[in-house]
Amino acid sequence: MSVINLNEKNFEEEVLKSEKAVLIDFWASWCGPCRMMSPVVDEIAGEMKDSVKVCKINIDEEQNLAVKYNVMSIPTFVVLKNGKEVGRTVGVQDKQEIIKMLK
């Protein structure tokens, strides 16, 4: 399964109604640390596809979602289960730290 690009139209269906835990990567194309984390996020998507849904939100294109989730700096990684936030971390992270949030 590949990473799902989220927008306001598919957010409810892909995230809030998801039976799996959802990792959301809030990012922007001009953000160096975001670009550094992108391959890590892709790896997690591949390795955990059976148990986790991995999504990205481009904050330049989806500002309302960034505001809704109080994203102040990027990259921000948010984990939701049953539509509720259960984990959050900001900045460049070790892959294992992100995976730990998903467990």
C-alpha positions as CSV (number, residue, x, y, z in Angstrom):
1,M,0.0,0.0,0.0
2,S,1.3,3.4,-0.8
3,V,1.0,6.6,1.1
4,I,-2.4,8.3,0.8
5,N,-2.5,12.0,0.0
6,L,-5.2,13.6,2.2
7,N,-7.4,16.5,1.5
8,E,-10.6,17.9,3.0
9,K,-12.7,15.8,0.6
10,N,-11.2,12.4,1.6
11,F,-10.2,13.1,5.2
12,E,-13.3,11.7,6.9
13,E,-13.4,8.5,4.9
14,E,-9.6,7.8,5.0
15,V,-8.9,8.9,8.6
16,L,-11.9,9.3,10.8
17,K,-13.7,6.2,9.5
18,S,-10.5,4.1,9.4
19,E,-10.4,0.8,11.3
20,K,-6.6,0.9,11.3
21,A,-4.4,3.4,13.1
22,V,-3.5,6.3,10.9
23,L,-0.2,8.1,10.7
24,I,-0.4,11.5,9.2
25,D,2.7,13.3,7.9
26,F,2.0,17.1,7.7
27,W,4.6,18.4,5.3
28,A,5.5,21.0,2.6
29,S,7.5,20.7,-0.6
30,W,9.8,23.6,0.4
31,C,10.7,21.9,3.8
32,G,14.1,20.2,3.9
33,P,13.4,18.1,7.0
34,C,10.1,17.0,5.4
35,R,12.0,15.8,2.3
36,M,14.4,14.0,4.5
37,M,11.6,12.2,6.3
38,S,9.6,11.2,3.1
39,P,11.6,8.0,2.4
40,V,11.2,7.0,6.1
41,V,7.4,7.5,5.9
42,D,7.3,5.5,2.7
43,E,9.2,2.7,4.4
44,I,6.8,2.6,7.3
45,A,3.9,2.6,4.8
46,G,5.3,-0.5,3.2
47,E,6.4,-2.3,6.3
48,M,3.2,-1.7,8.3
49,K,0.6,-1.8,5.6
50,D,-1.4,-4.5,7.3
51,S,-1.9,-2.6,10.5
52,V,-1.5,1.1,9.8
53,K,-2.7,3.5,7.2
54,V,0.0,6.1,6.3
55,C,-1.1,9.5,4.9
56,K,0.4,12.8,4.0
57,I,-1.1,16.3,4.2
58,N,0.6,19.1,2.2
59,I,0.0,22.1,4.5
60,D,0.3,24.6,1.6
61,E,-2.7,22.9,-0.1
62,E,-4.7,21.9,2.9
63,Q,-4.3,24.8,5.4
64,N,-7.6,24.1,7.1
65,L,-6.5,20.6,8.1
66,A,-3.2,21.9,9.4
67,V,-5.0,24.5,11.5
68,K,-7.5,21.9,12.8
69,Y,-4.7,19.8,14.0
70,N,-2.7,22.8,15.4
71,V,0.3,22.1,13.2
72,M,2.8,24.9,14.1
73,S,6.0,23.5,12.5
74,I,6.8,20.7,10.1
75,P,7.2,17.9,9.7
76,T,4.6,17.0,12.2
77,F,3.5,13.4,12.6
78,V,0.1,12.7,14.2
79,V,-1.2,9.2,15.0
80,L,-5.0,8.8,15.2
81,K,-6.9,5.7,16.3
82,N,-10.7,5.7,16.0
83,G,-10.6,9.3,14.9
84,K,-8.8,10.4,18.1
85,E,-5.2,11.7,18.4
86,V,-3.1,9.3,20.4
87,G,0.4,10.5,19.5
88,R,2.3,13.4,18.0
89,T,5.9,14.3,17.3
90,V,7.5,17.2,15.5
91,G,10.7,17.4,13.5
92,V,13.0,14.8,12.0
93,Q,12.5,11.5,13.9
94,D,14.1,8.2,14.0
95,K,12.0,5.6,12.2
96,Q,11.7,3.5,15.4
97,E,10.3,6.5,17.3
98,I,7.5,6.8,14.8
99,I,6.8,3.1,14.8
100,K,6.7,3.2,18.6
101,M,3.9,5.8,18.4
102,L,1.9,3.4,16.2
103,K,2.0,0.5,18.6
